[in-house]
C-alpha cells in the first residue's frame, strides 16, 4: 500500500510541476485561455461528482449552481461595487443557498423524479435571468464585470499569466477539499447510503441531512467556479445554463469516472482541448458536441468506470460496498453530528 501511495504522490507532484511551468513554456494566450477554461470546468465536474458519483443523487441542476455563481458574482461586483475577490465567495455562498432550496424536495425523492426536479430548477433559474433583463442584461448578458486585482497587479495585461495561476489554485483547493470530504466519515456515510440506503438509515445515518450537505458542498464549489468564470471573462451570459454546457460537463464526469474526484478533473482538461480543437476544424464545428458524445459512449462501453478505472482500480471494488466498511457505531453517530 505504501508503494502505491508513493506512486500516486509522485504522479501528483509531477502533474503539479507540469502545471506550474506551463505558462513559462506556452506563450500563446489562446492556449493559456483553454487551460484556464479547462480548470474552471474541472472544478465544476469534480464538484458534480460529489453528488452524482459519491452520493448517487441524480442532480441535473448542478450547472444551475455554476450559473448562479456567475450571476451572483457579476451582479455584486458590478452593481454593488463589491470587491471581485469577495464577490467570488458570495457567488459560492449564493449557489449553496440555492442548493438548500433544491434539497428540500430532493431529499424525499428518488430516481427520475430527482432528475426532473433538478432540471426544472435549472430552467427556472434561466427564465429568471432572461426575464429580469433590467438587472441581469437578459439575453444580451451582463458585460464589463470588474476583474480582480492583487497588490496593484494588473491581470488584464499579462497575457493571462496571472489568471492561469488563480485558476490552477482554485482547482487544487477544490480537489483537495473534495478529497478530504469523501475520505472523511461524512464521505463514508454518503457512500453507504448510495450503496444500500435502507441499511445506511438503519445504522443511524440521516439521509435527508446528508443529502442536504452534499448538495450544499457541491453547489458551493460550482458557484465559486462560476464566480471566477465571470471575473475572468467579464461577461455573464445565459449560455452557461445551455444544454451544450450541461452535456459537456456531464461528459467530463462520465468519461473521467464517477466516484473519482481526479477522473472528472483530468477528463475536463482532455475534453476542453478536444472540443475547442474540433471547433477550429472546418465542417466539424457544429457537430463537435455530437463527436464528444460518441467518444463518451465509446469510453463507457470499454471502460465503464471511466478513465479513472484505467489508472487504478477503485478502492470500493477491492474492499466491497461502503456499508460493509462502516465501523460498528461511530460513523452513524458522527453523521448525525
C-alpha positions in Angstrom: 0.0 0.0 0.0 2.9 2.4 0.8 4.4 1.8 -2.6 1.1 2.6 -4.3 0.7 5.7 -2.1 4.2 6.8 -3.0 3.5 6.3 -6.7 0.3 8.3 -6.5 2.1 11.1 -4.6 4.9 11.2 -7.2 2.4 11.3 -10.1 0.5 14.1 -8.4 3.7 16.1 -7.8 4.8 15.5 -11.4 1.4 16.8 -12.7 1.6 19.8 -10.3 5.1 20.6 -11.6 4.0 20.5 -15.2 1.0 22.7 -14.3 3.3 25.3 -12.7 5.6 25.6 -15.6 3.0 25.6 -18.4 2.7 29.4 -18.6 6.5 29.7 -19.0 6.6 27.2 -21.8 3.3 28.1 -23.5 3.4 31.8 -24.7 0.2 31.6 -26.9 -2.6 33.4 -25.0 -5.3 31.3 -26.6 -3.7 28.1 -25.3 -3.4 29.7 -21.9 -7.1 30.6 -22.2 -8.0 27.0 -22.9 -6.1 25.9 -19.8 -8.0 28.4 -17.7 -11.4 27.3 -19.0 -10.4 23.7 -18.5 -9.5 24.3 -14.9 -12.9 26.0 -14.3 -14.8 23.1 -15.9 -12.7 20.7 -13.9 -13.9 22.3 -10.7 -17.5 22.1 -11.8 -17.1 18.5 -13.0 -15.3 17.4 -9.8 -17.9 19.0 -7.5 -20.7 17.4 -9.6 -19.1 14.1 -9.0 -19.5 14.6 -5.2 -23.3 14.5 -5.6 -23.7 12.3 -8.6 -20.9 9.7 -8.1 -20.3 9.6 -4.3 -23.9 10.3 -3.1 -25.8 8.8 -6.0 -28.0 11.9 -6.4 -29.1 12.3 -10.0 -28.7 16.1 -9.7 -29.1 17.6 -13.2 -29.3 21.1 -11.8 -25.6 21.3 -10.9 -24.8 23.6 -13.9 -27.5 25.9 -12.5 -25.3 26.3 -9.4 -22.5 27.2 -11.7 -24.7 29.8 -13.4 -25.9 31.2 -10.1 -22.3 31.7 -9.1 -21.7 33.5 -12.4 -24.6 36.0 -12.0 -24.3 36.4 -8.2 -20.7 37.4 -8.6 -21.2 39.5 -11.6 -24.1 41.5 -10.1 -22.5 42.1 -6.7 -19.2 43.1 -8.3 -20.7 45.4 -10.9 -23.9 46.8 -9.4 -23.0 46.8 -5.7 -19.3 47.6 -6.1 -18.2 44.6 -4.0 -14.5 43.6 -4.4 -14.3 40.9 -7.0 -12.4 38.5 -4.7 -15.2 38.8 -2.2 -17.8 38.6 -4.9 -16.5 35.2 -6.0 -17.0 34.0 -2.4 -20.6 35.4 -2.5 -21.1 33.5 -5.7 -20.2 30.3 -4.0 -22.5 31.1 -1.0 -25.4 32.0 -3.3 -25.0 28.7 -5.1 -25.1 26.9 -1.7 -28.2 28.8 -0.7 -29.8 27.7 -4.0 -28.7 24.1 -3.2 -30.7 24.3 0.1 -33.8 25.2 -1.9 -33.2 22.3 -4.3 -32.6 19.9 -1.4 -36.0 20.5 0.2 -37.9 18.4 -2.4 -34.9 16.2 -3.5 -34.3 14.6 -0.1 -37.7 12.9 -0.3 -37.5 11.9 -4.0 -35.6 9.2 -5.9 -34.6 8.3 -9.4 -36.2 10.1 -12.3 -38.1 12.4 -10.0 -34.8 13.9 -8.8 -33.7 14.4 -12.4 -37.0 16.2 -13.3 -37.0 18.4 -10.2 -33.3 19.5 -10.6 -33.6 20.0 -14.3 -36.8 22.1 -13.8 -34.9 24.2 -11.2 -32.2 24.8 -13.8 -34.7 26.0 -16.4 -36.4 28.2 -13.7 -33.2 30.0 -12.9 -32.6 30.5 -16.7 -36.1 32.1 -17.1 -35.5 34.4 -14.1 -32.2 35.5 -15.7 -33.8 36.2 -19.0 -37.0 37.9 -17.7 -35.1 40.3 -15.4 -33.2 41.9 -18.2 -33.1 45.3 -16.5 -30.8 43.8 -13.9 -29.2 40.7 -15.5 -29.0 42.0 -19.1 -31.3 39.3 -20.3 -30.3 37.5 -23.5 -27.7 40.2 -24.1 -25.8 39.2 -20.9 -24.0 41.3 -18.3 -20.9 42.9 -19.6 -17.9 44.8 -18.3 -17.8 43.0 -14.9 -14.9 44.3 -12.8 -11.9 42.0 -12.6 -9.6 41.0 -9.8 -6.5 42.9 -8.6 -3.8 41.8 -6.2 -1.5 44.4 -4.6 -1.8 46.5 -7.7 -1.0 43.7 -10.1 -2.8 44.1 -13.4 -4.4 40.8 -14.5 -5.7 42.3 -17.8 -2.3 43.0 -19.3 -0.1 40.0 -18.5 -1.4 37.7 -21.3 -3.4 35.6 -19.0 -0.4 34.7 -16.9 -2.0 35.6 -13.5 -5.4 34.2 -14.4 -3.8 30.9 -15.1 -2.3 30.6 -11.6 -5.5 31.7 -9.9 -7.5 29.1 -11.9 -4.9 26.4 -11.0 -5.0 27.4 -7.3 -8.8 27.2 -7.4 -8.7 23.7 -8.9 -6.1 22.5 -6.4 -8.0 23.8 -3.4 -11.3 22.3 -4.7 -9.8 18.9 -5.4 -8.1 18.9 -2.0 -11.3 19.8 -0.2 -13.4 17.3 -2.1 -10.9 14.5 -1.5 -10.9 15.4 2.2 -14.7 15.2 2.3 -15.0 11.9 0.5 -12.3 10.3 2.8 -14.0 11.6 6.0 -16.8 9.8 7.9 -19.2 12.1 6.1 -17.9 10.7 2.7 -18.2 7.2 4.0 -21.8 7.8 5.2 -23.0 9.2 1.8 -21.4 6.2 0.0 -23.2 3.9 2.5 -26.5 5.5 1.6 -25.7 5.2 -2.1 -24.8 1.5 -1.9 -27.7 0.5 0.5 -30.0 3.2 1.6 -32.1 1.0 3.9 -29.0 -0.4 5.7 -27.5 3.1 6.0 -30.5 4.6 7.6 -30.8 1.6 9.9 -27.4 2.5 11.2 -28.5 6.0 12.2 -27.3 8.0 9.1 -29.9 10.8 8.5 -30.5 10.6 4.7 -32.1 14.0 4.4 -29.4 15.8 6.3 -26.6 14.1 4.4 -28.2 14.8 1.0 -28.6 18.4 2.0 -24.9 18.6 3.0 -23.8 17.0 -0.3 -25.8 19.5 -2.4 -24.6 22.5 -0.4 -20.9 21.4 -0.6 -21.0 20.6 -4.3 -23.0 23.7 -5.0 -20.5 25.9 -3.2 -17.6 24.8 -5.4 -19.6 25.1 -8.6 -20.7 28.6 -7.6 -17.1 29.5 -6.8 -16.0 28.3 -10.2 -18.8 30.4 -11.8 -17.6 33.4 -9.9 -14.1 33.1 -11.2 -15.5 32.4 -14.7 -17.4 35.7 -14.9 -14.5 37.6 -13.3 -12.1 36.2 -15.9 -14.3 36.6 -19.0 -16.0 39.8 -17.6 -19.3 38.7 -19.2 -22.2 36.8 -17.7 -24.3 35.1 -20.4 -27.4 32.8 -20.2 -25.4 30.3 -22.3 -23.9 29.0 -19.1 -27.3 27.3 -18.5 -27.5 25.8 -22.0 -27.9 22.1 -22.7 -24.5 22.1 -24.5 -22.8 23.2 -21.3 -24.7 20.6 -19.3 -23.8 17.8 -21.8 -20.1 18.9 -22.0 -19.6 18.9 -18.2 -21.6 15.7 -17.7 -19.4 14.1 -20.3 -16.4 15.1 -18.3 -17.8 13.4 -15.2 -18.7 10.2 -17.0 -15.6 9.9 -19.1 -13.4 10.7 -16.1 -15.2 8.2 -14.0 -17.8 8.7 -11.2 -16.7 8.3 -7.6 -13.3 9.7 -8.6 -12.5 13.3 -8.0 -9.4 13.2 -10.1 -11.0 11.5 -13.0 -13.5 14.2 -14.0 -10.8 16.9 -13.5 -8.5 15.1 -15.9 -11.3 14.5 -18.4 -12.1 18.2 -18.2 -8.7 19.0 -19.5 -8.9 16.5 -22.3 -12.4 17.3 -23.5 -11.9 21.1 -23.3 -9.0 20.9 -25.7 -10.7 18.3 -27.9 -13.9 20.3 -28.1 -12.1 23.5 -28.9 -9.8 21.8 -31.4 -12.8 20.4 -33.3 -14.4 23.9 -33.3 -11.5 25.1 -35.3 -11.8 22.4 -37.9 -13.9 23.2 -41.0 -17.1 21.1 -41.1 -16.8 19.9 -37.5 -17.6 23.0 -35.5 -21.3 22.4 -35.5 -21.1 18.7 -34.7 -18.3 18.8 -32.1 -20.6 18.1 -29.2 -22.0 15.1 -31.1 -18.5 13.8 -31.6 -17.8 14.3 -27.9 -20.9 12.3 -27.1 -19.8 9.5 -29.3 -16.4 9.5 -27.6 -18.1 9.3 -24.3 -20.2 6.3 -25.4 -17.0 4.5 -26.7 -15.1 5.1 -23.4 -18.1 3.9 -21.3 -18.5 0.8 -23.4 -14.9 -0.3 -23.0 -14.2 1.3 -19.6 -17.5 1.6 -17.7 -15.6 3.1 -14.8 -14.2 5.9 -17.0 -10.6 7.0 -17.3 -10.1 6.6 -13.6 -10.6 2.8 -13.9 -7.6 2.7 -16.3 -5.3 4.5 -13.9 -6.1 2.5 -10.9 -8.7 0.1 -9.5 -11.3 1.7 -7.3 -10.9 1.0 -3.7 -14.5 0.2 -3.4 -14.1 -2.6 -5.9 -11.4 -4.2 -3.8 -12.9 -3.8 -0.5 -16.6 -4.1 -1.2 -19.5 -1.6 -0.7 -19.1 1.2 1.8 -21.8 -0.2 4.1 -19.6 -3.2 4.7 -16.7 -1.0 5.8 -18.6 1.1 8.3 -17.4 0.9 11.9 -19.9 -0.6 14.3 -21.4 2.7 15.6 -19.1 5.7 15.2 -20.0 6.5 11.6 -23.7 6.7 12.2 -23.2 8.7 15.3 -20.8 11.2 13.7 -23.0 11.6 10.6 -25.7 12.9 12.9 -23.4 15.4 14.4 
